[in-house]
Amino acid sequence: MAAAAGEEQEMLAQRLKAAVHYTVGCLCEEVEEDKDVQFSKQIVAAISDIAFRQCEIFAKDLEMFARHAKRTTVTAEDVKLLARRSNSLLKYITQKSEELASSNMEQKEKKKKKSSTSKRERTPEEQEASVTENEDSNMA
């Protein structure tokens, strides 16, 4: 059973590596068109391998940051901590994090408004009609 799980994990890692390689290839093609340069297949493979290894390191670091904080979930603060050495990346991540936070707050406020309007107080006529309906159903 453990061998099957190991094989499945290896297969997923290979698929992920292939996806990274494909994406790096596409990015290299864009740069080739923009800058009038050529990338050999070996260079694309090397860039892909380096990018994949760096992502593995990032993932382990993020996991350790969360574990150190006694959490099982990686948060935006963990990602900011990871990006602290690159000012431009940190600034970008902070900006996006703030945008997401404000968007989430807006959505929560909309939900509150919807639930408060559905739970609004009923008029005396509505209350009387409700009581009458309940009495009628009890008599049946």
Number of C-alpha atoms within 10 A of each C-alpha: 6 7 8 9 10 11 12 12 12 12 12 12 13 12 12 13 17 14 14 18 20 15 14 19 19 13 12 19 17 12 14 13 10 9 9 9 10 12 13 9 10 9 13 20 17 14 17 21 16 12 16 19 13 12 12 12 12 15 15 11 16 22 17 16 21 17 13 10 11 9 12 12 13 16 13 15 15 18 20 19 13 17 18 13 10 11 10 11 14 17 14 14 17 17 12 13 16 13 12 12 12 12 12 12 12 12 12 12 12 12 12 12 12 12 11 11 10 10 9 9 10 11 9 9 9 11 12 12 12 13 12 12 11 11 11 10 9 8 6 5
